Amino acid sequence: MSSYLDQVVDAIAAVVELPREEIMEAVQPPPSPDMGDYGFPCFQLAKALRRSPAQIASELASQVQVRPPIREARGVGPYLNFFVDRPRFIAEVLGRVHSLGTQFGASDEGAGKTVVIDYSSPNIAKPFGIGHLRSTVIGHSLYQLFRFLGYRVVRVNHLGDWGTQFGKLITAVKHWGGGMDLASATVEDQYRLYVRFHKEAEADPSLEDEARAWHRRVEEHDPEARALWQMFRDASLADFRRMYDLLGVDFDSWAGESFYEDLLDDAVRLAFETGVAREDQGVILVDLSEYDLPPCLLRKSDGATLYATRDLAALLYRYRTYQFHRVIYVVGAPQNLHFQQLFAMVRKMGFDWADRCVHVNFGHIRGMKSREGSLVLLEDVLGRSMQLVRDIIRERQLDVDNVDEVARQVGVGAIVFADLSRRRIKDIEFNWDEILNFEGETGPYVQYTHARLCSLLRKYGEPVDPSADVSLLGEPEEWQLARTLEAFPSAVCRAAEQYEPSIVSSHLLEMAAASNQFYQRHRVIDPANPALTRARVLLVDATRRVIANALGLLNMAAPERM
């Protein structure tokens, strides 16, 4: 069953010369159910057609062809409004949700296609800070979305495990790490040494030369340098995995920058063979002026490689290995130029798949620095969030069986939702009071809505009847709730198309709001009216299922008790 919105958009597209995507964005519910179920504003047509929006709406109403379950198209002021067969609509939606369950909203559009998503990618020897959160949760939500749409998805954690920082860290160990047991040193221990190096180097610039020398020894496979590098990497991975376990995140590939070390020469050689690279005073670069971009450096005059070299080698490897339909880099907006250069470079090299490379950028989290301006650890943020949930459960004396598990689900979910409820390109102002407010538009609010629906079903205590007479669901709140459920698959598709998980979170808030309005204004379980009870229980069960599906796409738990 194609969505009702799709049918409305198709009807409009047949009579107006606008892109289908633009029509889709413009169609909205009218302010009052009496005015129709879908409305298309005609303002943008007025200039081209030289008539008032109201005249255009009236003319279009007589031109569009509607078919069941769309009943009628009518001009209402400057809007072309559509009316649907509501009983049929509700019956179809609830029947479809009940039969598909966890697959409602899913599709097979990605069958036979592979999407590679590069996300999270923290740096070795640095603690997992709050700054890593955005790439991690946005990337993992995109993984859930594309997998839901039938794609094979490869999750890549491109660890920052190569580069000059390791020379600096080894230098710091040699100078100030004499009393440290390196085999058991934590990431925090390593990070303190790294910070000290930079402070000491301000007074003694010769330390920078020493660090460069150690970096060369790492690249040259010096046994001592490589052993130290491996210890740093192992300690960091252990720390990262703890954070990923808390977030419910995993990867198919942990191949960091070091993995591509042996492929760098081949990447540079291919750039020469395709005629795009040239040498200038010992520097190897690619001229990208035809794309209005500065040149991309692949090798410095001292022979050292750069991020661009490693990313080029990684991109070539990923296409050879996965034959991807699309490769997605979830990396912050400051790297826009880097990815423009990378994609332009492979395009200039003659690879037609360059247009399948996407940079999904995002803004910063603000308000998350300590008083000293130091790094805020994600572990501390998640720990505080979970403790706040425990405090709320205790203060409100909530009926919760497993307090620690619910605290984890809700505490982590609150942090995740706070990120994914905003459009990714916007900076986020972090506010504890907003995030953990059960009443506001937050993660705990939507999770609590799911738990309350589960509580209603437990109270009902009978199997849900898919053959219930849903023609009894005629209240405005029942209609509005069914509408939000029906629109969920369309929201999923738009979220994937735009690489924008906030479309799902926004729709999740709409479903939660419609659910709570229905719950507050109507009695679900009425012993005096068993037929209506069965119909409303079916609506409650469908809502619970779709909310759980939406939470899953955001990689959030759907608690049954809160």
Secondary structure, 3 states (H helix, E strand, C coil): CCCHHHHHHHHHHCCCCCCHHHHHHHCECCCCHHHCCEEEECHHHHHHHCCCHHHHHHHHHHHCCCCCCEEEEEEECCEEEEEECHHHHHHHHHHHHHHHHHHCCCCCCCCCCEEEEECCCCECCCCCEHHHHHHHHHHHHHHHHHHHCCCEEEEECCCECCCHHHHHHHHHHHHHCCCCCHHHCCHHHHHHHHHHHHHHHHHCCHHHHHHHHHHHHHHCCCHHHHHHHHHHHHHHHHHHHHHHHHHCCCCCECCCHHHHHHHHHHHHHHHHHCCCEEEECCEEEECCHHHCCCCEEEECCCCCECHHHHHHHHHHHHHHHHCCCEEEEECCHHHHHHHHHHHHHHHHCCCHHHHHEEEECCCCEECCCCCCCCCCEHHHHHHHHHHHHHHHHHHHCCCCCCHHHHHHHHHHHHHHHHHHCCCCCCCEECCHHHHCCCCCCCHHHHHHHHHHHHHHHHHHCCCCCCCCCHHHCCCHHHHHHHHHHHCHHHHHHHHHHHCCCHHHHHHHHHHHHHHHHHHHHCCCCCCCCHHHHHHHHHHHHHHHHHHHHHHHHCCCCCCCCC
